[in-house]
């Protein structure tokens, strides 16, 4: 069965997505919605997008909305993606935390976990005695599905193929037998990361202690300018003086009103 979407159906889905997640689809993404949701409609044996919208709205658990969100957004990520941020963390930020030996970092759109695990690896690789430090990483996402994947810390070997073998050996367990071809994050990395479902559209975030760094990379491209502005200013509030915000290399705050100082493209600083 071939599906098509009416303007009314598209507008309903687009509005729901924007209201619940901040993702702004624009007015001309009908073909994307049809192509990415067609298989789901077939699996549910639904005749049209009106029926699917009703199905999403009637699901009190919110699981179908999460599934729709996953299908319509991109969860593509890699270990050590955009490596300059991790170099900056290691060379510029971590030395400033030497006295207290404590650093608090929020990976605010962590997807399947590669980003927070990379942060943890960067910290462990950068200090001579990690046992003397307190590494606290909050990793959040709106999708319970990708969070479950992230919390398992289980990946196919090809996901770590570009990493130096000695780094993989230090931080991952090699699968054997039925788990051959898989790697699992070692407990020392998992122990410093707390995974939590959070919606960046929420008015308040359940974060009490001030943060040293916020990673929000490759998610604001989905948001319109007012949403970006509100979010960036909320990040500013949660950072301690001297804290940093990292955004994705495809993103810019050039047209967004915010109180940060620009340190480098995609790196912003809350003045001390």
N, C-alpha and C positions, 0 to 999 in steps of 0.2 A: 504493500500500500504506500502510495506517495502522499506526503503531507505538504500542505501550504498553510500560511498563517495570515490572518486578516489583520488590518491595522489595529482594530480594537483588541484583538488577542495579543498582538505584539506590545501594545501600549500597557496592557495589564501586567504582562510579565516584566516589561522594562521598569515600570513603576514599583512593582514589588521588589525587584532586585535592588533598585536605588534606595528605597526606603529602609530595607533590612540590612544592606551591606555597603551602601555608598557607591557601588559600581554603577557608572553611567554608560549605558550602551549607545546613546545617540539615537538618531531617528532612522538610520539606514542600515541596521544590522539584522534585518529580518532573515536574510539567507543564512547568517551565522547561527541564529537561534534554531532555525529549522534543521540545519545540518547536524548540529550538536545534540539536539534533543530528540531527533527522529527515532533513533534506536530505543530510547527510553519509552517513548509513546508506544512503540511496537511491543516492547517487553510487557508493558502494562495493558496491552490490547485496548488502547484508547483511540477514539476515532478522530479527535481533533485537539487543538490547543486550548479550547475552552474547557474541555473535559480534563485536560492535564492541569490547568490552572486551578480548577475546583479540587482536584486530587491533592495538589500542594497545600491549598488553603485548609483542607479538611484534616490534614495530617497533624495532629496535636503534638506529636513528638518533635516535629521540625526536621526529621531526617530526610524527607523528600525535598524540602527546600535546600538543605545542605548538598544533596545529590545534584540538584539543578545548578546550584552555585558552582560546584566542582566541574560540571560539564561546560558551563558557560565561561568560566575563567581558566586561566592557564596556571598550572602548578609547577611549571618547568623550573628546575633549580639544580645546582651542582655543588659539590664540595669545592671550596676555595674559589667560588665564582666572584669575579671582580676583585682580584687579589690585592689591589692597592689599599682597600679598606682594612684588610687584615695586617698589611705591612704598617699602616698608620697606627693601628691598635697596638701592635707589638713595639714599634719604635717611638711613638709620640705619647700615647696615652698611658700604657702600662708603667713606664718609669715614674710617672707622677703619682702612682698608687703605691709605690715601694714602701713608704713609711708605714702606712696602715696595713699593707699586704691584703687589701680587700678591694674587689671591683664588682660592681653590679651592672649587668648588661641586659637589655631587653631586645630580643629578636621578635619584632611585633607582627610579622607575617611569615611564620617559620615554615609553612608548607610541610613537606615530608621530612624535615629535620636537618637537611644538609647544612643550612646556615648556622644554627646553634651548635651543632657538633663541630663545625669548622672553627667557630669562636672558641670553643673549649680546647680544641687541639692547638690553636694559636697561643692561648694562654699557657697551656702545659709546656709547649715547646719553648716559650720565651723566658721562663724563670728557672733558675738552677734547682730550687727545692720547692716544688708545687705544694708539698704537704704543709708548708708554713703559711700558705695563702688561703684566703676564702674567695673562691670563684662562685659567684651567684648569677646564674643565667636564667631569665624568664623567657620561655619560648611560647608564643601564642599564635592562634589562627582562628578564624571563624568556622573552619571546616573540621568537624569531629573526625571525619574519615582520614584526612591527611595527618591530623594530630595522632591518631591511633598508629598510623604507619611510623610517624616520627618517634613516638614513645617506644616502639618495638626496637628501633635502632638496627634493623635488619635490611641489608642491601645486597644487590647482585654484585659480583666481583667487578664487572665492567664500570660500576659507579666510582670505584676507587683506583681505576687503572692509571689515571693521569697523575696520581699522587706518588711521591717518592716511596719506594718499597719499605724503607726503614720507618717512615711515618705510619704507613699502614700497619706494619708489624707492631709498633708501639701502642696503637690505639684501636685495633680491630682484632677480633677472634676469627680465625679461618674456619669455615664450615667443613665438616667431614661427613662421610656416609650420605644419609638422606639430605643433609644440608650442604653438600658439595656445590661449589659455585656461588655460595653466599658468604658474606662477612657480617659480623655483628659488632656493634660498638662495645668497647670494653667498659666495665663498671665504673672506672674512675671518671670517664667522661659523662656517663649517664647520671652519676651522683651529683654533679654540679648544675644540672639542668632541670627545671620544673616546667612541665608542659601544662598549658591551661587554655581552655577555650575562651577567647575574648573577641568581642566585636569592636572594631576601631570606630564604629559610629556611636558607641555608647557615650553618654554625656560625661560619665566619670569612669576612670579605670581603677580597679582594685589594687593599686600599687601605693604602698605607704612610704617606703624608704626612697630617698632621692637616688636617681640613677646616674652612672658615669657615662653610659653610652646607650643610644637607641639606634637599632638597625630597622629601617623601614624601606626596603629596597624592592623596586619593581612591583609595587602595589598601587602607588599613587597615580600611575598612568591610567588606571581605571576610573579615577575620581575626577569630578569637575572641580573648577577652581575654588568655589566656596567650601566644598568638602575638604580639599587639600589644605586650605587656610585654617579651618577649624582644627584639623588633625595636627598640623605642624605646631600650632600654638598650644595644644594640649601636651604634645611632646616636650615643648619648652618648659611647661609647668612642672613636669615630672623629672626633668634633669637637674642635677645639682649645678651650682655655679662652676663653670669650667668644664661642663659636660659637652658631649658631642652627639650630633645626629648624622647618620649616614643614609643617603638615599641612593636609588639605582642610577646607573650611568645613562639610562634612557630618560631620566627625569630631571626636572629643574624647578627651582623655587623662584625663578626670575620674575614671574608675574604674580607671585603670592606675597601678601603682606605678612611679615613675620619679624620677630625681634632678634633672630640669630645673626651672627657675624659669619661671613663666608670665608672659610679657610682655604678651600680648594674646590674645584667642581665636584659636587655631590657630598662634600664634607662641611658641616656647619657647627658653629661653636657658640655655646651660651657663655657670655662674658663673665669672667670670675669677679 
